[in-house]
Amino acid sequence: MQNILDKKIKLIWDFRGPAAERTAEHYQKHLAEFVVLEELKYDITGFQHFSDMHSIAYLVVAEFEMKDIREMLRPNRGEIYDEDI
């Protein structure tokens, strides 16, 4: 069973509109820099494109880091991260 402090949370930033794809890719680069600067437990960032008008950037954090990072970076939403999906 996974320890609660090891649970991974995927923080998500939604980008919409014709520039969503480029914006999400660019924001992911800043998230990767943030991981290094803040020495986060996990080094998992990325972006996904869902349509011409909707893309996301995301950052995976340990549950114990989530509250502080959420307050600093203000993601739109979050979900439990499942590496198998």
N, C-alpha and C positions, 0 to 999 in steps of 0.2 A: 504494500500500500504506500502511496506517495505521501510524504510528509507535507503538511499544509504550507510550510515555508518554502517548499520546492515547487509548488504549483505555479505553472506559467500562465501569465495573463497577456493577451494580445490587445494592446491599445491601438485604436484605429482612428485615422483622420480621413474623412471623406472629402473628395474634391469633385465638383460638378461643373459642367460647362465645357465649351470647346477646348479649353486649355487644361482640362483635368488630368490627362495623361502626363503631359510634361511637368505639371505642378507636382503630382504625386511622386514622380521619379526624382525630381529635384528635392522635395521634402525628405525623401528617404535618405539622401546623402547627408542632410543635416542630422537626422536621427542616428545614423551610423557614427557621426562625429560626437554626438551627445553620449553614446554608449562608452566611447573611449574616455571622454572628459570626466564623466561621472563614475567610471569604473564599475559599470553595472555587471550583475552576475552573468547575464546571458548576452551574447553578441548576435542577436537575431533581429534583423530589420528587413523590410522589403516593400514591394508595391505590387498592386494587382489592377488590371484594367477590366472593367465589366462591360463597358460600352463606350461609344464615342463621347458620351457625356458624363460618365461616372468612373472614377478611379479612386483607389485608396493607397495610403502609405501606412505602414504599421511598425510597431516596436513591441517585442516580446520581453516582458520583465518578470522577475520573481514576485510572487504575491506580496512579500514583505516590503518590496520597493514601490509597489503600485500607487499607494496613496500619495507619497511625496512627488513622484513623477507626474501623476495625474494633475496635481496642483500646479506644477511648474509648466507643463506642456499643454494642458487643456485638450486632450483628445475628444473627438465627437462621441466615441463609444468604446466599449471593450467587451472581450469575451474570453472564456477559458481557451487556452491554446492547446490544440491537439496535434502533435507532430505527425500523426498517422493520416490526417486528412489532406 
